[in-house]
Structures are given as C-alpha cells and as structure tokens.
C-alpha cells in the first residue's frame, strides 16, 4: 500500500499568482403568485502568472467562470434551476481548454421549510468537502484547494438525489444524505471524479452514497467567506462517502488503472465573524485499483504497484474581507 500525505499549511490567497474579480447578479423576469422565473449569472475575471523554475514564464487573462443561470418556481415549494458555464475552466490546467456551454447544475427540488430540501438531478447531491460546498461567489480563492477538487477525490456535482437537513439560525445539528451515479476517469496520478453529464466512454461507472453531519455550537452559518456578523461562530463537520464500481470498467491498462472502490472521509472545522474566516479541513481518501500487470505502472503515480492508494490532505485557509 502506498501512503502519501500532502500538508498545505497555511494556504493564504489563491493557488498560484491569481487576481480574481467576481461579479454576480440575478433578476426576476416573470412573477405571478407562486410562479416565478429568475435569470442571472456570474463573471469571474482571472489573471494567472506562471513562473516555473525551469521553463518559460507565461501569463494569461480570461474568464475563469462565465455562467448563465435560470431559476424557476412553478408551484408552492417546487423549484428548479439550470446553469451553464461558458468560461475557460481552470486556467491552471491547460489540458481542459475552453468550455462550450458546460452544464453546471440542472435539478428540481421540493422545499419543506426551514432549509429542508429534497433535490434530484445534476448537482451536489452528496455533500462532501467544506471547500467544495463554498460558492465561488463567496470564496477567498478563485481556485479551490485540493480538499475541494474533483481531481483529488471530491465527488462534486453528480446525478442523483439528495436530502438537505433543516437550516435555521438557531440550528445546531444538520444532517445531509445523498445517492448518485458517478464516474471515475481512470488515471494513475489522481482520483478524478466525472459525472454522467460529462461522461466519457473510457470512464468507469459506479454508485456513490454519502452523508454529512454538522455541529454549530453557536448557531448555524452558511459555508461562505463573507460573514460580517459582529459575533463569533464555530462549525464542525464529519462526512463520508463510498463509491463502488458496478463492473463496468473500460479495460485494464497498466499505465491507466481502473479504480473499483473509493472511500472518502472529511473532518473539518471553521470560524466566522468580524470579517474573518478560518477553515481547517482534513480529508482522507482510500482507493482500490485494478491493474493489468502489477509493477508495470509508469510515470507520476499515486497508485501502488499492487493497486492501492491512500492519501490525506490537511490545509488551513485564512482570509479577511475589508468590505463587500
């Protein structure tokens, strides 16, 4: 078994040299009783400077996110949302290239009141990772860290059904559970979740199930970095998921092993108040892989020759907002 530990202490500001200028807006274009249609979007302008020790210095400016969003309500407690992204995606990953109207969210939900929701479709149905659940509109970093990245084992948006527990200002305990069909892009250097929406013929498919419980000793607060309350708030979360391949593997490749099972664990804490936000998450991932020829894996790899990978991530993110 191969053990890798990545300690990112501390992470203050963004990944690489990045300047992020966010903008978000939403307007109601139709309203009649319980029926409503809103249209909105966000534009995150990003400048990236790459200055490697051994290589050419390059820079780039563009839209990290350029999204169009439509929210609709057709009856009491019934809502739906669909959102597309026309931005460049992660400029730190040159392999992704430009997006061409990629679906971000597409779901229907029923609200029971006090934040309780039953949601199904393509969205974050399995709640995992404090970083991933923090909206890009309310985050200090234009790029999420490894504890919020699909490439490092975070499920992100998948197709399924999720239950979101009660969320009131006085709530102290919150339970969320989800079930989804998720895909894994076989690779030897990452645990990369894809979804049914962005499906690739080479992906391995499987069932994803997970749950999350949160404790707020001083009352509930949203997972965002723009808390200006004149009081301190604390939050703690425990989450876990399991993804299991259903036998639909693309074939065994010694340089690109199929993953047949993944278990993820999240332990995180957070502080909010007076403009400050501190997140201290710990994520642990364990994966079992299948390889055609043991000992034949080449190149940068997290998968051991006999098909296992364990690694944990423990960053600390600190930020302060001067104004909003």
C-alpha positions as CSV (number, residue, x, y, z in Angstrom):
1,X,0.0,0.0,0.0
2,X,1.2,3.4,-0.9
3,X,0.8,6.3,1.6
4,X,1.0,9.9,0.6
5,X,0.4,12.9,2.8
6,X,0.1,16.4,1.4
7,X,0.2,19.1,4.1
8,X,-0.6,22.6,2.9
9,X,0.0,24.8,5.9
10,X,-1.0,27.5,5.6
11,X,-2.8,28.5,2.3
12,X,-3.5,32.2,2.3
13,X,-4.8,33.7,-1.0
14,X,-5.2,31.7,-4.2
15,X,-3.5,28.9,-5.9
16,X,-0.6,30.4,-8.0
17,X,-0.5,34.1,-8.6
18,X,-4.1,34.9,-9.3
19,X,-6.2,38.1,-9.2
20,X,-10.0,37.3,-9.1
21,X,-12.7,39.9,-9.8
22,X,-16.1,38.3,-9.1
23,X,-19.5,39.7,-10.2
24,X,-22.9,38.1,-9.7
25,X,-26.4,39.3,-10.5
26,X,-29.9,37.9,-10.6
27,X,-33.1,39.5,-11.8
28,X,-36.8,38.4,-11.8
29,X,-38.2,38.5,-15.3
30,X,-41.6,36.9,-14.6
31,X,-43.7,36.7,-11.4
32,X,-47.3,35.6,-10.9
33,X,-48.2,34.3,-7.4
34,X,-46.2,31.1,-6.8
35,X,-44.8,31.1,-10.3
36,X,-41.6,32.9,-10.9
37,X,-38.6,33.0,-13.3
38,X,-35.3,34.5,-12.5
39,X,-32.3,34.8,-14.7
40,X,-28.8,35.6,-13.5
41,X,-25.2,34.9,-14.0
42,X,-21.6,35.4,-12.7
43,X,-18.4,36.6,-14.3
44,X,-15.1,35.9,-12.6
45,X,-12.2,37.6,-14.4
46,X,-8.9,36.0,-13.6
47,X,-5.2,36.8,-14.3
48,X,-2.7,34.0,-14.0
49,X,1.0,34.3,-13.9
50,X,3.1,31.1,-14.3
51,X,6.8,31.5,-13.4
52,X,8.3,27.9,-13.2
53,X,11.8,27.4,-12.0
54,X,12.7,25.5,-15.2
55,X,10.6,26.8,-18.0
56,X,9.1,29.8,-19.8
57,X,7.3,32.4,-17.9
58,X,3.8,32.9,-19.2
59,X,0.7,34.8,-18.2
60,X,-3.0,34.8,-19.2
61,X,-6.2,36.8,-18.5
62,X,-9.7,35.5,-19.1
63,X,-13.0,34.5,-17.5
64,X,-12.4,31.6,-15.1
65,X,-16.2,31.4,-14.8
66,X,-18.8,32.9,-17.1
67,X,-22.1,31.4,-16.2
68,X,-25.8,31.8,-17.1
69,X,-28.4,30.7,-14.6
70,X,-32.2,30.3,-14.8
71,X,-34.2,29.7,-11.6
72,X,-37.9,28.8,-11.8
73,X,-40.8,28.1,-9.4
74,X,-44.0,26.6,-10.9
75,X,-45.9,25.9,-7.6
76,X,-45.6,26.4,-3.9
77,X,-42.4,24.7,-2.6
78,X,-41.4,23.5,-6.1
79,X,-38.3,25.0,-7.7
80,X,-35.9,24.2,-10.4
81,X,-32.5,25.5,-11.6
82,X,-30.3,25.1,-14.6
83,X,-26.9,26.7,-15.1
84,X,-24.3,26.7,-17.8
85,X,-20.7,27.8,-17.8
86,X,-19.1,29.4,-20.8
87,X,-15.8,30.2,-19.1
88,X,-12.3,28.9,-19.7
89,X,-12.4,26.5,-16.7
90,X,-9.3,26.1,-14.6
91,X,-6.5,28.1,-16.3
92,X,-4.1,26.2,-14.1
93,X,-5.0,23.0,-16.1
94,X,-4.0,23.6,-19.7
95,X,-5.5,20.2,-20.7
96,X,-9.1,21.3,-20.0
97,X,-9.2,24.1,-22.6
98,X,-12.2,26.3,-23.1
99,X,-15.7,25.3,-22.1
100,X,-18.5,25.4,-24.6
101,X,-21.7,25.7,-22.5
102,X,-20.9,23.0,-20.0
103,X,-23.8,22.2,-17.7
104,X,-23.1,23.1,-14.1
105,X,-26.4,22.5,-12.3
106,X,-29.7,21.1,-13.5
107,X,-32.1,19.9,-10.8
108,X,-35.6,20.0,-9.4
109,X,-36.3,20.4,-5.7
110,X,-39.1,20.4,-3.1
111,X,-38.7,22.6,0.0
112,X,-40.2,21.5,3.3
113,X,-39.4,24.7,5.1
114,X,-36.5,25.9,7.4
115,X,-34.0,24.9,4.8
116,X,-35.1,21.2,4.4
117,X,-35.0,20.2,0.8
118,X,-35.3,17.1,-1.4
119,X,-33.3,17.7,-4.6
120,X,-32.8,15.5,-7.6
121,X,-30.9,16.0,-10.8
122,X,-27.3,17.1,-11.5
123,X,-25.9,19.0,-8.5
124,X,-24.1,18.4,-5.2
125,X,-26.4,15.6,-4.1
126,X,-23.6,14.1,-1.9
127,X,-22.4,16.9,0.5
128,X,-18.7,16.5,0.9
129,X,-15.8,18.9,1.4
130,X,-16.3,22.3,3.1
131,X,-14.2,23.9,0.2
132,X,-16.4,22.4,-2.5
133,X,-19.6,23.5,-0.8
134,X,-18.4,27.1,-0.5
135,X,-19.8,29.0,-3.5
136,X,-17.2,30.5,-5.8
137,X,-19.1,33.8,-5.3
138,X,-18.3,33.8,-1.6
139,X,-14.8,32.3,-1.5
140,X,-11.5,34.0,-1.0
141,X,-9.8,31.8,-3.6
142,X,-10.6,31.8,-7.3
143,X,-9.4,28.2,-7.4
144,X,-10.3,25.6,-4.8
145,X,-7.6,23.8,-3.0
146,X,-7.1,20.0,-3.2
147,X,-9.7,19.5,-0.5
148,X,-12.3,21.0,-2.9
149,X,-11.0,19.5,-6.1
150,X,-12.6,16.6,-8.1
151,X,-9.1,15.6,-9.2
152,X,-8.2,14.7,-5.6
153,X,-11.3,12.5,-4.8
154,X,-14.0,15.1,-4.0
155,X,-17.3,13.9,-5.7
156,X,-18.6,17.4,-6.6
157,X,-21.7,17.5,-8.8
158,X,-23.2,14.2,-9.7
159,X,-26.6,12.9,-10.9
160,X,-28.8,11.6,-8.2
161,X,-31.0,12.6,-5.2
162,X,-30.0,14.4,-2.1
163,X,-31.7,15.3,1.2
164,X,-30.7,18.6,2.9
165,X,-31.5,19.0,6.5
166,X,-33.0,21.8,8.4
167,X,-31.0,25.1,8.3
168,X,-32.2,27.8,10.7
169,X,-30.2,30.5,12.5
170,X,-30.7,28.5,15.7
171,X,-29.9,25.1,14.2
172,X,-27.0,23.3,15.9
173,X,-27.1,19.9,14.2
174,X,-27.6,19.3,10.4
175,X,-27.8,16.0,8.6
176,X,-27.4,15.6,4.8
177,X,-27.5,12.4,2.8
178,X,-27.2,11.6,-0.9
179,X,-27.2,8.9,-3.5
180,X,-25.8,9.3,-7.0
181,X,-24.5,7.6,-10.2
182,X,-20.9,8.8,-10.6
183,X,-18.0,8.1,-12.9
184,X,-14.2,7.9,-12.4
185,X,-11.7,8.9,-15.1
186,X,-9.1,6.1,-14.9
187,X,-5.6,7.6,-14.1
188,X,-2.6,6.7,-12.1
189,X,-1.8,10.1,-10.8
190,X,-5.2,11.3,-9.4
191,X,-8.6,10.2,-8.2
192,X,-10.7,12.1,-10.8
193,X,-14.5,12.2,-10.4
194,X,-16.5,12.8,-13.6
195,X,-20.3,12.8,-13.9
196,X,-23.0,11.2,-16.1
197,X,-23.4,14.7,-17.7
198,X,-19.7,14.9,-18.8
199,X,-19.5,11.2,-19.4
200,X,-16.6,9.7,-21.4
201,X,-16.6,6.3,-23.0
202,X,-13.4,5.4,-21.1
203,X,-14.8,6.2,-17.7
204,X,-15.7,3.6,-15.0
205,X,-19.2,3.9,-13.6
206,X,-20.4,3.2,-10.1
207,X,-22.8,4.0,-7.3
208,X,-21.9,6.8,-4.9
209,X,-23.5,7.1,-1.4
210,X,-22.6,9.6,1.3
211,X,-23.7,11.6,4.3
212,X,-22.6,14.6,6.3
213,X,-23.4,15.9,9.8
214,X,-22.5,19.3,11.0
215,X,-22.5,20.8,14.5
216,X,-22.8,24.6,15.2
217,X,-22.4,25.3,18.9
218,X,-23.2,29.0,18.5
219,X,-25.8,28.7,15.8
220,X,-25.9,27.9,12.1
221,X,-23.9,29.9,9.4
222,X,-23.6,29.4,5.7
223,X,-20.5,27.9,4.1
224,X,-19.2,31.2,2.7
225,X,-16.3,33.6,3.4
226,X,-18.3,36.8,3.6
227,X,-19.5,36.7,7.2
228,X,-19.6,40.2,8.8
229,X,-21.6,39.3,11.9
230,X,-20.4,41.1,15.0
231,X,-20.2,37.8,16.8
232,X,-18.1,34.7,16.6
233,X,-19.4,31.5,15.1
234,X,-17.9,28.0,15.0
235,X,-18.8,25.0,12.8
236,X,-17.6,21.4,12.7
237,X,-18.4,18.7,10.1
238,X,-18.0,15.0,9.7
239,X,-18.7,13.5,6.2
240,X,-18.0,10.2,4.5
241,X,-18.8,8.6,1.1
242,X,-18.2,5.4,-0.7
243,X,-18.0,4.9,-4.5
244,X,-18.2,1.3,-5.8
245,X,-17.7,0.2,-9.4
246,X,-20.5,-1.9,-10.8
247,X,-18.3,-3.9,-13.0
248,X,-18.5,-1.5,-16.0
249,X,-14.8,-1.0,-16.5
250,X,-13.2,0.2,-19.7
251,X,-10.4,-2.4,-19.6
252,X,-7.2,-2.9,-17.8
253,X,-4.3,-0.7,-18.7
254,X,-1.0,-0.9,-16.7
255,X,-0.4,2.9,-17.2
256,X,-4.0,3.9,-16.5
257,X,-5.5,1.6,-13.8
258,X,-9.2,1.3,-13.2
259,X,-10.4,2.2,-9.7
260,X,-13.0,-0.2,-8.3
261,X,-13.7,1.3,-4.9
262,X,-13.1,4.6,-3.2
263,X,-13.8,5.7,0.4
264,X,-13.6,9.4,1.4
265,X,-13.6,11.0,4.9
266,X,-13.9,14.6,5.8
267,X,-13.2,16.2,9.3
268,X,-13.4,20.0,9.2
269,X,-13.8,23.0,11.4
270,X,-14.5,26.6,10.7
271,X,-14.6,30.0,12.3
272,X,-16.6,33.0,11.1
273,X,-17.1,36.6,12.4
274,X,-16.0,40.2,12.2
275,X,-14.9,39.7,8.5
276,X,-12.6,36.8,9.4
277,X,-13.0,33.3,8.1
278,X,-10.8,30.3,9.0
279,X,-11.3,26.8,7.5
280,X,-9.3,23.8,8.8
281,X,-10.4,20.7,6.9
282,X,-8.8,17.3,6.9
283,X,-9.7,14.9,4.0
284,X,-8.6,11.2,3.7
285,X,-9.1,9.1,0.7
286,X,-8.5,5.3,0.2
287,X,-8.8,3.7,-3.3
288,X,-8.5,0.2,-4.6
289,X,-7.4,-0.1,-8.2
290,X,-7.2,-2.9,-10.7
291,X,-4.1,-3.1,-13.0
292,X,-3.4,-5.4,-15.9
293,X,0.2,-6.1,-14.9
294,X,1.3,-5.4,-11.3
295,X,4.5,-3.5,-11.2
296,X,4.1,-2.0,-14.7
297,X,2.7,1.4,-13.7
298,X,4.9,4.1,-15.1
299,X,5.2,7.9,-14.7
300,X,4.0,10.0,-11.8
301,X,1.6,7.8,-9.8
302,X,-0.4,7.6,-6.5
303,X,-1.4,4.1,-7.3
304,X,0.9,1.4,-5.8
305,X,2.1,-1.4,-8.0
306,X,-0.4,-3.8,-6.3
307,X,-3.3,-1.4,-6.8
308,X,-3.9,0.6,-3.6
309,X,-3.7,4.3,-2.8
310,X,-4.1,6.2,0.5
311,X,-3.5,9.9,1.0
312,X,-4.7,12.7,3.2
313,X,-4.9,16.4,2.8
314,X,-4.8,19.0,5.7
315,X,-4.7,22.6,4.7
316,X,-5.6,25.7,6.7
317,X,-7.3,28.6,4.9
318,X,-7.4,32.1,6.5
319,X,-9.0,35.2,5.0
320,X,-10.2,38.6,5.9
321,X,-12.7,40.7,3.9
322,X,-12.3,44.5,4.1
323,X,-15.6,45.4,2.5
324,X,-18.4,43.8,0.5
